Amino acid sequence: MTNSETARNLVNGLARGLRWLAALIWAGSAYVWRCVLDAIGQARVGYVWIRTRKAEAGPAEVARIRARVRSQTETRWAAWRGEPPLRKAESRIAAGALAIVLVLIARAHFTPAAPAARPDAADALRGAARTRAAADETKPSDFGERITSAKPGEWVFDNTPLLAPERLGAWDDFKVGSPIVLDEPGRLNVLGVGTRYRLWYRGCRFMGDEYSCGVGYATSRDGLRWTRHPGPVFVPADPLDRDHLDMLSIVHGAGSYMLWYSVDADWVAGRRRATVRAASSPDGLTWTDRGVVHTAAVDGVRLPVSGTWDGQRFHLWIVDSQSPIDPKTNRFPPMQREGDDAIVHFTSPDGVRLTAAGVAPVNPMQLTRPALRMYGPEARGFRAIDYERFPQGRNPQGLVTLRSSDGDTWTRDADASIALDISALPAGITGPVVVTQKDGGMLMWYTAQRRRGGGEEIRLAYHKDAVR
């Protein structure tokens, strides 16, 4: 066969294929058009039937319209019924493909274009962070300037995340939350150089079917601009602990740092109760796991945890249940009058050996299983801060303050509460908040739900003290 004959056969084959494709598209279009006309005919019958129900038309008119639609349908599909089965199958497939194409075109045409993404200061600096540690510092736009001009009682919010998930594939590419901030002025030298603020956070990776978490670290001179550590400083050894790492608490005392972290229950793996584990470190960077220090009283609940150091011993508070199941009857005891959840207070000389000191039910304080952050001891004893997303009674959304003289009994300090509607935030609060005093006001670090891509990020807010 010569080259010219090969080319001619190729052209003829291509032409036959195009003719077959054109005929198939035509048959599919005709099938779709017949279906559309059938739907219109049935709509006409339905419309006349509705008019009959409203006494606007008689049964005779309904019968006449139905007979006309039936006749038109028979005529429209007469040629189709004579087609061979293979041709009918091809036409249906072509009609389905055309319908999908039309839906996609309509969706692309009528869906509004997404707004241009705002550049994220943290995202812009991540590439340079691998070569220069200082390049990972982020400043939330004009947040610092707006703090100085804030009016008494006013909230100021950052415009960008303080710490956001890293690039895809990093150890913390999905969640960055549960911040712990220690204000350590002694780390600054006489010239004011150093890292006064230290921040630890829970970072989580989510890739395919892999989900694991660890503890990240960042430092700052002013609490506004942060230098991020390139990797996690602590990762639980047990894979299940990494999968279910929840809340953190870190305290500096007794010449070392203590970390308590809660691990949620895993029913699939047979771990029906959450636990609180401890780890210790000489510098806050190199950690040694100290094992489980507390197990939840009931199955399936989370364990918010927070601790402090009073100069002689550690104090640890865990929100747990007062009504464990009776192992003999496998039943819950009668509900206590003050409710089930309580703030359980422990003391410890080393942060590992806990001694129960007191129990304070949360229901009398009109709280719903709070995620408290503890501070003190101060002039008035201990102080606890919680963000009430679902307040009880007439209490507004916002920060609630609890006070205790001994860490065992707690009362709600209504005068210290600060209203903060969640709708005012750039992103909603999803976890416990951390606060510290600064420039006649209060800095607040909080975990927020990301608006794009899911996961969590850490944001910053500032409240100027009100004039009393």
C-alpha positions as CSV (number, residue, x, y, z in Angstrom):
1,M,0.0,0.0,0.0
2,T,1.4,3.4,-1.1
3,N,1.6,6.4,1.1
4,S,-1.2,8.1,-0.8
5,E,-3.5,5.1,-0.3
6,T,-2.7,5.1,3.5
7,A,-3.4,8.8,3.7
8,R,-6.7,8.4,1.8
9,N,-7.8,5.5,4.1
10,L,-6.9,7.6,7.1
11,V,-8.9,10.6,5.8
12,N,-11.9,8.3,4.9
13,G,-11.8,6.7,8.3
14,L,-11.6,10.0,10.0
15,A,-14.5,11.3,7.9
16,R,-16.6,8.2,8.8
17,G,-15.9,8.7,12.5
18,L,-16.9,12.4,12.3
19,R,-20.1,11.5,10.5
20,W,-20.9,8.9,13.1
21,L,-20.1,11.3,15.9
22,A,-22.3,14.0,14.3
23,A,-25.1,11.6,13.9
24,L,-24.8,10.5,17.5
25,I,-24.8,14.1,18.7
26,W,-27.9,14.8,16.6
27,A,-29.6,11.6,17.9
28,G,-28.8,12.6,21.5
29,S,-30.0,16.2,21.0
30,A,-33.3,14.9,19.5
31,Y,-33.7,12.6,22.4
32,V,-33.2,15.4,24.9
33,W,-35.6,17.6,22.9
34,R,-38.3,15.0,22.9
35,C,-37.9,14.6,26.7
36,V,-38.2,18.4,27.1
37,L,-41.4,18.5,25.0
38,D,-42.8,15.6,27.1
39,A,-42.1,17.5,30.3
40,I,-43.8,20.6,28.8
41,G,-46.8,18.6,27.8
42,Q,-47.1,17.1,31.3
43,A,-46.8,20.6,32.8
44,R,-49.7,21.7,30.7
45,V,-51.8,18.8,31.9
46,G,-50.8,19.6,35.5
47,Y,-51.6,23.3,35.1
48,V,-55.1,22.5,33.7
49,W,-55.7,20.0,36.6
50,I,-54.8,22.7,39.1
51,R,-57.3,25.1,37.4
52,T,-59.9,22.4,37.8
53,R,-59.3,22.1,41.5
54,K,-59.8,25.9,41.7
55,A,-63.0,25.6,39.6
56,E,-61.4,27.7,36.8
57,A,-61.7,24.8,34.3
58,G,-64.0,21.7,33.8
59,P,-63.1,18.0,33.6
60,A,-63.8,18.1,29.8
61,E,-60.9,20.6,29.3
62,V,-58.5,18.4,31.3
63,A,-59.5,15.4,29.2
64,R,-59.1,17.3,25.9
65,I,-55.6,18.6,26.9
66,R,-54.5,15.1,28.1
67,A,-55.7,13.5,24.8
68,R,-53.8,16.2,22.7
69,V,-50.6,15.7,24.8
70,R,-50.9,11.9,24.4
71,S,-51.3,12.2,20.6
72,Q,-48.4,14.5,20.3
73,T,-46.2,12.2,22.4
74,E,-47.1,9.2,20.2
75,T,-46.2,11.1,17.1
76,R,-43.0,12.4,18.5
77,W,-41.7,9.0,19.5
78,A,-43.0,7.0,16.6
79,A,-39.7,7.0,14.7
80,W,-37.7,6.3,17.9
81,R,-39.6,3.1,18.5
82,G,-38.4,1.8,15.1
83,E,-34.7,2.3,15.9
84,P,-32.6,-0.8,16.7
85,P,-31.7,-1.4,20.4
86,L,-28.0,-0.5,19.9
87,R,-29.0,2.8,18.3
88,K,-31.3,3.6,21.2
89,A,-28.6,2.8,23.8
90,E,-26.2,5.1,21.9
91,S,-28.8,7.9,21.8
92,R,-29.4,7.6,25.5
93,I,-25.7,7.7,26.3
94,A,-25.2,10.8,24.1
95,A,-28.2,12.5,25.6
96,G,-26.8,11.9,29.1
97,A,-23.5,13.3,28.1
98,L,-25.1,16.4,26.6
99,A,-27.2,17.0,29.7
100,I,-24.0,16.9,31.9
101,V,-22.2,19.3,29.5
102,L,-25.2,21.7,29.6
103,V,-25.3,21.6,33.4
104,L,-21.6,22.3,33.7
105,I,-21.9,25.2,31.3
106,A,-24.8,26.7,33.2
107,R,-23.1,26.3,36.5
108,A,-19.9,28.0,35.2
109,H,-22.0,30.8,33.7
110,F,-24.3,31.6,36.7
111,T,-21.8,30.9,39.5
112,P,-20.3,34.3,40.6
113,A,-16.5,34.6,40.4
114,A,-14.8,34.1,43.8
115,P,-13.3,37.3,45.2
116,A,-9.5,37.7,44.8
117,A,-7.7,36.1,47.8
118,R,-6.2,38.5,50.2
119,P,-2.5,37.9,50.6
120,D,-1.7,36.3,53.9
121,A,1.4,37.8,55.6
122,A,2.2,34.5,57.1
123,D,1.9,32.7,53.8
124,A,4.1,35.3,52.1
125,L,6.9,34.8,54.6
126,R,6.9,31.0,54.8
127,G,9.3,30.4,52.0
128,A,12.0,32.7,53.5
129,A,11.6,31.1,56.9
130,R,13.6,28.1,55.8
131,T,16.7,30.2,55.1
132,R,16.2,33.0,57.7
133,A,14.5,32.3,61.0
134,A,13.7,36.0,61.4
135,A,11.8,36.0,58.1
136,D,9.0,33.9,59.7
137,E,8.0,36.9,61.9
138,T,4.5,38.2,61.0
139,K,2.8,41.4,61.9
140,P,-1.0,41.6,61.6
141,S,-1.2,44.7,59.3
142,D,-1.6,47.8,61.5
143,F,-2.6,45.9,64.6
144,G,0.1,47.5,66.8
145,E,-0.8,51.0,65.7
146,R,-4.5,50.4,66.3
147,I,-3.8,49.2,69.9
148,T,-2.3,52.5,70.8
149,S,-5.3,54.4,69.5
150,A,-8.0,52.1,71.0
151,K,-10.6,53.7,73.2
152,P,-11.5,52.4,76.6
153,G,-13.7,49.3,76.4
154,E,-13.0,48.8,72.7
155,W,-11.9,45.6,71.0
156,V,-9.2,45.5,68.3
157,F,-8.8,42.5,66.1
158,D,-5.9,41.4,63.9
159,N,-6.6,41.4,60.1
160,T,-4.5,38.2,59.4
161,P,-3.8,35.0,61.3
162,L,-1.0,35.2,63.8
163,L,0.1,31.6,63.1
164,A,-1.6,29.6,60.3
165,P,-1.1,26.1,59.0
166,E,2.1,25.7,57.0
167,R,2.3,24.6,53.4
168,L,0.8,21.2,52.4
169,G,2.9,18.4,53.5
170,A,4.4,20.2,56.6
171,W,3.9,18.7,60.0
172,D,1.3,21.3,60.9
173,D,-0.4,21.8,57.5
174,F,-4.0,21.5,58.8
175,K,-4.4,22.8,62.3
176,V,-2.6,25.4,64.5
177,G,-4.4,26.0,67.7
178,S,-4.7,25.6,71.5
179,P,-2.1,28.3,72.2
180,I,-0.2,28.6,75.5
181,V,1.6,31.9,76.0
182,L,4.1,32.5,78.8
183,D,5.2,36.1,79.5
184,E,8.8,35.9,80.8
185,P,10.2,39.4,81.1
186,G,13.4,38.0,82.6
187,R,14.4,36.6,79.2
188,L,15.1,40.2,78.0
189,N,18.5,41.7,78.6
190,V,19.1,45.3,79.9
191,L,18.8,46.6,76.3
192,G,15.4,45.0,75.8
193,V,16.8,42.4,73.4
194,G,15.5,38.8,73.7
195,T,12.3,36.8,73.5
196,R,9.9,37.9,76.3
197,Y,6.9,35.9,75.0
198,R,7.0,32.1,74.4
199,L,4.1,30.4,72.6
200,W,3.4,26.7,72.3
201,Y,0.6,25.3,70.2
202,R,-1.0,22.1,69.0
203,G,-0.2,21.5,65.3
204,C,-1.8,18.8,63.2
205,R,-1.1,17.3,59.8
206,F,-3.9,15.9,57.6
207,M,-2.7,14.1,54.5
208,G,-4.8,11.3,52.9
209,D,-5.8,9.0,55.7
210,E,-3.0,10.2,58.0
211,Y,-3.9,12.6,60.9
212,S,-1.3,13.3,63.6
213,C,-0.6,16.1,66.0
214,G,2.4,17.5,67.9
215,V,3.4,20.6,69.9
216,G,4.9,23.6,68.0
217,Y,6.8,26.6,69.3
218,A,7.3,30.3,68.6
219,T,8.8,33.3,70.3
220,S,8.2,37.1,70.3
221,R,9.6,40.3,71.9
222,D,6.3,42.1,72.0
223,G,3.6,39.4,71.6
224,L,2.7,40.8,68.1
225,R,5.5,39.6,65.8
226,W,6.5,35.9,66.2
227,T,9.4,33.8,65.1
228,R,8.2,30.2,64.4
229,H,10.3,27.2,65.3
230,P,10.9,25.1,62.1
231,G,9.4,21.8,63.6
232,P,7.6,20.3,66.5
233,V,9.3,20.4,69.9
234,F,7.2,17.5,71.3
235,V,5.4,14.6,69.6
236,P,3.7,11.9,71.7
237,A,5.3,8.5,71.2
238,D,2.0,6.7,71.0
239,P,0.3,7.0,67.5
240,L,-3.1,7.1,69.2
241,D,-2.0,10.0,71.4
242,R,-0.8,11.8,68.3
243,D,-4.2,11.2,66.6
244,H,-6.3,12.5,69.5
245,L,-4.1,15.2,71.0
246,D,-6.5,17.9,72.3
247,M,-5.7,20.7,74.8
248,L,-2.4,21.9,76.2
249,S,-1.2,23.6,79.4
250,I,2.4,24.6,80.1
251,V,3.8,26.0,83.4
252,H,7.3,27.1,84.4
253,G,8.0,26.0,88.0
254,A,10.4,24.0,90.2
255,G,13.2,24.8,87.8
256,S,11.6,23.2,84.8
257,Y,8.7,23.4,82.5
258,M,5.7,21.1,82.9
259,L,3.4,20.2,80.0
260,W,0.0,18.6,80.5
261,Y,-1.9,17.5,77.5
262,S,-5.3,15.8,77.1
263,V,-5.9,12.9,74.8
264,D,-9.4,12.3,73.6
265,A,-11.1,8.9,73.7
266,D,-10.8,6.5,70.8
267,W,-13.8,4.1,70.8
268,V,-12.5,2.2,67.7
269,A,-9.2,1.4,69.4
270,G,-10.9,0.5,72.7
271,R,-9.9,3.6,74.5
272,R,-13.3,4.7,75.8
273,R,-12.0,7.4,78.2
274,A,-9.9,10.5,77.7
275,T,-6.7,10.9,79.6
276,V,-4.3,13.7,80.8
277,R,-0.6,13.0,80.3
278,A,2.4,15.0,81.5
279,A,5.8,15.8,80.1
280,S,8.7,17.8,81.6
281,S,11.5,19.9,80.0
282,P,14.5,21.9,81.3
283,D,14.0,24.6,78.6
284,G,10.6,24.2,77.0
285,L,12.1,22.7,73.9
286,T,13.3,19.2,74.8
287,W,10.6,17.2,76.5
288,T,10.4,13.9,78.4
289,D,7.0,12.1,78.6
290,R,6.0,11.4,82.2
291,G,2.9,9.2,81.4
292,V,-0.8,9.4,82.3
293,V,-1.6,11.5,85.4
294,H,-5.4,11.4,85.1
295,T,-8.2,9.4,83.4
296,A,-11.7,10.7,82.8
297,A,-14.4,9.5,85.2
298,V,-16.8,8.6,82.3
299,D,-16.6,7.5,78.8
300,G,-16.3,9.8,75.7
301,V,-15.9,13.2,77.4
302,R,-13.1,15.7,76.7
303,L,-10.8,16.9,79.5
304,P,-10.0,20.6,79.5
305,V,-6.9,21.0,81.5
306,S,-4.9,24.0,82.9
307,G,-2.3,24.5,85.5
308,T,-0.2,27.0,87.5
309,W,2.8,27.2,89.9
310,D,2.5,29.0,93.2
311,G,6.2,29.0,94.1
312,Q,6.0,25.7,96.1
313,R,3.8,23.3,94.2
314,F,1.9,22.9,91.0
315,H,-1.9,23.3,90.8
316,L,-3.8,21.5,88.1
317,W,-7.5,21.9,87.2
318,I,-9.4,19.4,85.0
319,V,-13.0,19.7,84.0
320,D,-14.4,16.2,84.6
321,S,-17.6,14.4,85.5
322,Q,-18.9,14.1,89.1
323,S,-21.0,11.0,88.2
324,P,-18.9,8.0,87.2
325,I,-20.6,4.8,86.2
326,D,-21.0,2.4,89.1
327,P,-18.8,-0.6,88.2
328,K,-21.1,-3.0,90.1
329,T,-24.4,-2.0,88.3
330,N,-22.9,-0.5,85.1
331,R,-25.3,2.4,85.6
332,F,-24.9,6.1,86.2
333,P,-25.8,7.3,89.8
334,P,-28.6,9.8,90.3
335,M,-27.7,13.2,88.8
336,Q,-26.3,15.6,91.4
337,R,-28.4,18.8,92.1
338,E,-25.6,21.1,91.0
339,G,-25.1,19.2,87.7
340,D,-22.6,16.7,86.4
341,D,-19.5,18.7,85.3
342,A,-17.1,20.1,87.8
343,I,-13.7,21.8,88.1
344,V,-11.5,19.2,89.8
345,H,-8.5,20.8,91.6
346,F,-5.3,18.8,92.1
347,T,-2.0,19.8,93.7
348,S,1.4,18.2,93.0
349,P,5.1,18.7,94.1
350,D,6.3,17.6,90.7
351,G,3.4,17.9,88.3
352,V,3.1,14.1,88.0
353,R,1.9,12.8,91.4
354,L,-1.5,14.5,91.8
355,T,-3.4,14.9,95.0
356,A,-7.1,15.8,94.7
357,A,-7.8,19.0,96.6
358,G,-11.4,20.1,95.8
359,V,-14.3,19.9,93.4
360,A,-16.4,22.9,92.2
361,P,-19.6,22.2,90.1
362,V,-19.8,24.4,87.1
363,N,-23.6,24.5,86.8
364,P,-24.1,27.0,89.8
365,M,-21.8,29.4,87.9
366,Q,-24.0,29.1,84.8
367,L,-21.2,27.5,82.7
368,T,-21.4,24.6,80.2
369,R,-18.3,22.5,80.4
370,P,-15.8,25.4,80.1
371,A,-12.4,25.2,78.6
372,L,-10.7,27.3,81.3
373,R,-7.3,28.9,81.4
374,M,-6.0,29.4,85.0
375,Y,-3.8,32.3,86.3
376,G,-2.3,33.0,89.7
377,P,-1.9,33.0,92.5
378,E,-2.6,36.8,92.4
379,A,-3.6,39.3,95.0
380,R,-7.2,37.9,95.0
381,G,-6.1,34.3,94.7
382,F,-6.6,32.3,91.5
383,R,-8.3,33.5,88.3
384,A,-9.9,31.5,85.5
385,I,-10.8,32.8,82.0
386,D,-13.3,31.2,79.6
387,Y,-15.0,32.3,76.4
388,E,-18.7,31.6,76.6
389,R,-20.0,30.8,73.2
390,F,-23.3,29.4,74.5
391,P,-24.0,31.5,77.6
392,Q,-26.8,30.6,80.0
393,G,-29.5,32.9,81.3
394,R,-29.0,36.5,80.4
395,N,-25.3,36.4,80.2
396,P,-23.8,37.7,77.0
397,Q,-21.3,36.0,74.7
398,G,-17.8,36.9,75.8
399,L,-15.1,36.4,78.3
400,V,-16.1,35.2,81.8
401,T,-13.9,35.5,84.8
402,L,-14.0,33.1,87.8
403,R,-12.2,33.7,91.0
404,S,-11.0,31.5,93.9
405,S,-9.1,32.1,97.1
406,D,-7.9,28.5,97.4
407,G,-8.4,26.9,94.0
408,D,-11.2,24.7,95.3
409,T,-14.3,26.8,95.4
410,W,-15.0,29.2,92.5
411,T,-17.4,32.1,92.0
412,R,-18.3,34.1,88.9
413,D,-16.9,37.6,88.9
414,A,-19.7,39.5,87.0
415,D,-17.8,42.8,87.1
416,A,-14.8,41.3,85.3
417,S,-16.7,39.8,82.4
418,I,-16.2,41.3,79.0
419,A,-18.9,41.0,76.3
420,L,-17.6,39.8,72.9
421,D,-20.2,38.7,70.3
422,I,-18.7,36.0,68.1
423,S,-20.1,37.7,65.0
424,A,-17.6,40.6,65.7
425,L,-14.6,38.3,65.3
426,P,-12.8,37.9,62.0
427,A,-13.1,34.2,62.6
428,G,-15.0,32.3,65.3
429,I,-13.4,31.0,68.5
430,T,-13.1,27.2,68.6
431,G,-11.0,26.6,71.7
432,P,-9.7,28.1,75.0
433,V,-8.3,31.6,75.0
434,V,-5.0,32.9,76.5
435,V,-4.8,36.5,77.9
436,T,-2.1,38.8,79.3
437,Q,-2.0,42.4,80.3
438,K,-0.3,44.8,77.9
439,D,-0.3,48.7,77.5
440,G,-3.4,49.3,79.7
441,G,-5.4,46.5,78.1
442,M,-5.5,42.8,77.5
443,L,-4.0,40.8,74.6
444,M,-6.0,37.6,73.8
445,W,-4.7,34.8,71.7
446,Y,-7.4,32.4,70.5
447,T,-8.0,29.4,68.2
448,A,-10.1,30.2,65.2
449,Q,-11.8,28.2,62.5
450,R,-10.2,28.8,59.1
451,R,-12.6,30.3,56.5
452,R,-10.8,28.7,53.6
453,G,-9.4,25.1,53.4
454,G,-10.7,24.0,56.9
455,G,-8.5,23.5,59.9
456,E,-7.6,26.0,62.6
457,E,-5.3,29.0,63.0
458,I,-4.3,31.3,65.9
459,R,-5.4,34.9,65.9
460,L,-4.9,37.8,68.1
461,A,-7.2,40.4,69.7
462,Y,-6.8,43.3,72.1
463,H,-9.2,44.9,74.6
464,K,-8.6,48.3,76.0
465,D,-9.4,48.4,79.7
466,A,-12.7,50.3,80.4
467,V,-12.7,53.3,82.7
468,R,-14.4,52.5,86.0
